[in-house]
């Protein structure tokens, strides 16, 4: 599942991992 802010995190260069069923931003480049 993706949070409502997923696209914002993608635009900021986040890499994601799965946590409790959601894609959580892990780090930013």
N, C-alpha and C positions, 0 to 999 in steps of 0.2 A: 504494500500500500504506500501511497505517496501523500505527504502532507500538503496543505494548501500552498505552502511556500517552497515547494520542491523546485519549481522553475527558477525562482529567485536564487536559490542556492546553486543551481546549475550554471546560471549566468555569471555567478561570482567565482566559478572554477572549483566547486566542491567535488570531491570524490565521496562515494556513498558506501555504506555497509548496511546490512539488515539488522534491525534491533526491534524486538517485540512486534514483528510483522510490518514495520515501517522502514522505509529507506531513510537512514539518518546520515546527515553530512558528517564525514569523518575528518577530512582536512581540506584545505583550500590551497590552490596553486597560484 
